[in-house]
């Protein structure tokens, strides 16, 4: 699989339909309305996708639409428990693998 850029300003992972079909993504019975940077919006098909990074694997949601360019969004990072290090640009754990959140009383 190719390297895909991360955009923490994007909620969903965005993938062209060809990639979604190639990896066997599961189409959900719903659509998402996306607000684009230039101010307009569009409707996108939602898929469930198995993703992996940094030795972690989980299911996340991805969307596709005409002209979609591959981008990993914030939901991808949250679902895998990862952050982007602001200095190095590398992925780092935000929580222990397998936990949905960290709780500290």
Phi and psi in degrees as a GROMACS rama.xvg file:
@    title "Ramachandran Plot"
@    xaxis  label "Phi"
@    yaxis  label "Psi"
@TYPE xy
-72.6233  161.985  UNK-2
-75.9912  134.693  UNK-3
-119.392  130.702  UNK-4
-66.8835  154.033  UNK-5
-104.636  134.95  UNK-6
-128.218  102.689  UNK-7
-69.6643  -11.138  UNK-8
-82.4287  -12.7498  UNK-9
-96.4659  131.313  UNK-10
-73.9724  -55.4753  UNK-11
-84.8325  156.493  UNK-12
-76.0213  136.626  UNK-13
-115.01  126.376  UNK-14
-137.137  142.939  UNK-15
-62.8457  150.617  UNK-16
-58.7749  -32.6442  UNK-17
-59.7485  -41.9599  UNK-18
-67.9544  -43.0141  UNK-19
-60.0991  -43.0248  UNK-20
-66.6496  -39.9862  UNK-21
-61.4852  -38.4312  UNK-22
-92.8129  1.18679  UNK-23
74.8361  34.3407  UNK-24
-63.2891  148.923  UNK-25
-97.8918  119.107  UNK-26
-72.2112  128.438  UNK-27
-84.833  159.196  UNK-28
-89.2445  51.1263  UNK-29
-156.986  162.542  UNK-30
-124.621  158.59  UNK-31
-121.984  140.654  UNK-32
-94.4195  121.879  UNK-33
-106.403  133.299  UNK-34
-93.6578  124.167  UNK-35
-92.9704  159.489  UNK-36
-55.2861  -37.5959  UNK-37
-78.3182  2.0958  UNK-38
102.859  -16.4771  UNK-39
-89.4085  174.899  UNK-40
-133.979  163.51  UNK-41
-150.175  162.61  UNK-42
-98.206  134.606  UNK-43
-127.513  144.642  UNK-44
-76.1676  137.613  UNK-45
-101.117  137.907  UNK-46
-129.219  150.691  UNK-47
-92.871  133.949  UNK-48
-136.41  135.593  UNK-49
-83.982  124.845  UNK-50
-122.495  156.005  UNK-51
-144.546  141.635  UNK-52
-165.318  144.831  UNK-53
54.0867  36.0484  UNK-54
75.7382  11  UNK-55
-113.879  147.964  UNK-56
-141.131  137.825  UNK-57
-162.33  175.808  UNK-58
-98.0844  138.346  UNK-59
-136.383  175.414  UNK-60
-102.246  140.047  UNK-61
-130.045  155.196  UNK-62
-125.202  158.231  UNK-63
-140.962  154.597  UNK-64
-160.624  168.209  UNK-65
-57.6465  126.806  UNK-66
81.4943  10.4335  UNK-67
-59.8705  134.437  UNK-68
-109.076  139.616  UNK-69
-62.0788  126.992  UNK-70
-149.257  135.685  UNK-71
-92.4281  126.24  UNK-72
-98.3336  -177.848  UNK-73
-61.8692  -33.7732  UNK-74
-64.0679  -36.4478  UNK-75
-57.4179  -48.5085  UNK-76
-62.4512  -46.1058  UNK-77
-63.1705  -44.5547  UNK-78
-63.8294  -32.9552  UNK-79
-93.2265  -4.26725  UNK-80
68.9393  45.4439  UNK-81
-125.383  155.775  UNK-82
-127.152  161.849  UNK-83
-98.9303  121.29  UNK-84
-64.6314  123.891  UNK-85
-66.9171  -26.159  UNK-86
-85.982  -48.1478  UNK-87
-90.3244  -22.6938  UNK-88
78.2793  5.04287  UNK-89
-89.7714  156.374  UNK-90
-77.7861  139.677  UNK-91
-140.694  153.208  UNK-92
-64.9291  139.834  UNK-93
-105.113  -12.773  UNK-94
-159.115  169.073  UNK-95
-64.5573  142.43  UNK-96
-59.4914  131.481  UNK-97
94.5412  -9.5903  UNK-98
-101.602  141.817  UNK-99
-78.8414  -23.1841  UNK-100
-162.948  165.627  UNK-101
-102.423  133.816  UNK-102
-122.108  122.399  UNK-103
-128.637  112.546  UNK-104
